[in-house]
């Protein structure tokens, strides 16, 4: 496959460059960003759900299609599908990106406190807004 890179918007643990490195991905062009109209929901893992007025924060990275396939082909991630989003950055304005989400929302009682804690750590390390970090459960 081609080594051409596309922008991906990551809102879960794949925001963490160390997690990407451990998965064998050499992400390029890191940028802090957000997507309006989507809300973070953590079940066993994270997903974004449509919600008017919501804002989901994350990181944009440039990856190859092979790298994206490898990330989302890993065990437990096969249910994620790519969707187009328009992410807003603080410096470059709007960026078209791929964002992988679950087609079905997690059940209302589904939660993963360990995942949420690791995500809060990553968000803090990356410098995201404190109120957003505090809301991650």
PLY file of the C-alpha trace (Angstrom):
ply
format ascii 1.0
element vertex 137
property float x
property float y
property float z
element edge 136
property int vertex1
property int vertex2
end_header
0.00 0.00 0.00
0.94 3.62 -0.38
2.76 5.50 2.35
0.49 8.49 1.78
-0.73 9.87 5.09
-4.23 10.98 6.06
-5.34 12.84 9.15
-6.97 10.80 11.88
-8.83 12.27 14.85
-8.17 10.27 18.02
-10.22 10.86 21.17
-9.39 7.78 23.27
-6.12 6.20 24.37
-4.75 6.39 20.80
-4.30 10.13 21.53
-1.25 9.12 23.55
1.83 9.05 21.28
3.40 6.37 23.49
0.39 4.07 22.97
0.74 4.60 19.21
4.49 3.86 19.34
3.81 0.64 21.27
1.38 -0.34 18.50
4.13 0.20 15.91
2.65 3.42 14.52
4.85 6.42 13.72
2.25 9.18 13.82
3.24 12.50 12.30
2.03 16.10 12.57
0.42 15.99 16.06
-2.18 18.70 16.64
-4.63 19.27 19.47
-8.19 19.53 18.12
-11.88 19.19 18.87
-15.03 18.13 17.05
-18.35 19.81 17.75
-21.61 17.88 17.82
-20.06 14.69 19.20
-19.80 13.55 22.82
-17.32 11.13 24.36
-18.90 7.97 25.80
-16.84 5.34 27.59
-18.13 1.79 27.75
-15.50 -0.93 27.65
-13.64 1.49 25.36
-14.30 5.00 24.11
-16.55 6.10 21.27
-18.08 9.36 20.10
-21.84 9.77 19.84
-23.81 12.51 18.07
-25.05 15.08 20.57
-26.06 18.63 19.66
-24.03 21.22 21.55
-21.36 18.73 22.65
-17.63 19.01 22.02
-15.14 16.13 21.98
-11.43 16.85 22.31
-8.66 14.79 20.81
-5.48 14.70 18.78
-5.02 14.82 15.04
-2.19 12.69 13.68
-1.14 11.95 10.12
-0.99 8.17 9.57
-0.88 5.82 6.62
-3.86 3.65 5.73
-1.79 0.61 6.70
-1.22 2.09 10.15
-4.92 2.83 10.60
-5.79 -0.71 9.46
-3.28 -2.16 11.93
-4.63 -0.08 14.84
-8.29 -0.89 14.26
-7.68 -4.47 13.17
-6.34 -5.32 16.63
-8.39 -7.70 18.79
-11.35 -5.95 20.38
-11.31 -3.02 17.95
-12.87 -4.67 14.90
-16.24 -3.03 15.57
-14.86 0.46 15.00
-15.61 1.99 11.60
-14.12 5.09 9.95
-16.27 8.18 9.70
-15.45 11.59 8.27
-15.30 14.50 10.73
-14.27 18.13 10.58
-11.89 18.82 13.42
-11.02 22.31 14.62
-7.46 23.13 15.63
-6.23 26.18 17.45
-3.74 27.04 14.70
-4.84 25.58 11.37
-8.62 26.01 11.47
-10.76 23.20 10.07
-9.22 19.87 9.13
-11.02 16.97 7.43
-10.12 13.74 9.23
-11.06 10.10 9.68
-12.46 9.20 13.08
-13.13 5.60 14.13
-16.32 5.02 16.12
-18.58 2.21 17.20
-21.79 1.86 15.19
-23.72 0.98 18.34
-23.46 2.99 21.54
-22.30 1.20 24.68
-25.11 0.06 26.97
-26.12 2.68 29.55
-24.69 0.60 32.41
-21.43 -0.22 30.58
-18.37 1.50 32.06
-14.63 1.05 32.41
-13.15 3.06 35.30
-9.58 1.96 34.51
-9.88 3.11 30.88
-11.38 6.45 32.00
-8.52 6.99 34.49
-5.89 6.26 31.82
-7.67 8.62 29.43
-7.77 11.42 32.02
-4.01 10.94 32.52
-3.36 11.20 28.78
-5.59 14.25 28.40
-3.81 15.97 31.29
-0.36 15.15 29.93
-1.36 16.51 26.52
-2.70 19.77 27.98
-6.45 19.53 27.35
-8.94 21.72 29.26
-9.36 20.80 32.93
-13.18 20.85 32.76
-13.14 18.34 29.89
-10.70 16.08 31.75
-12.85 16.17 34.89
-15.94 15.15 32.90
-14.31 11.94 31.58
-15.91 9.02 33.44
0 1
1 2
2 3
3 4
4 5
5 6
6 7
7 8
8 9
9 10
10 11
11 12
12 13
13 14
14 15
15 16
16 17
17 18
18 19
19 20
20 21
21 22
22 23
23 24
24 25
25 26
26 27
27 28
28 29
29 30
30 31
31 32
32 33
33 34
34 35
35 36
36 37
37 38
38 39
39 40
40 41
41 42
42 43
43 44
44 45
45 46
46 47
47 48
48 49
49 50
50 51
51 52
52 53
53 54
54 55
55 56
56 57
57 58
58 59
59 60
60 61
61 62
62 63
63 64
64 65
65 66
66 67
67 68
68 69
69 70
70 71
71 72
72 73
73 74
74 75
75 76
76 77
77 78
78 79
79 80
80 81
81 82
82 83
83 84
84 85
85 86
86 87
87 88
88 89
89 90
90 91
91 92
92 93
93 94
94 95
95 96
96 97
97 98
98 99
99 100
100 101
101 102
102 103
103 104
104 105
105 106
106 107
107 108
108 109
109 110
110 111
111 112
112 113
113 114
114 115
115 116
116 117
117 118
118 119
119 120
120 121
121 122
122 123
123 124
124 125
125 126
126 127
127 128
128 129
129 130
130 131
131 132
132 133
133 134
134 135
135 136
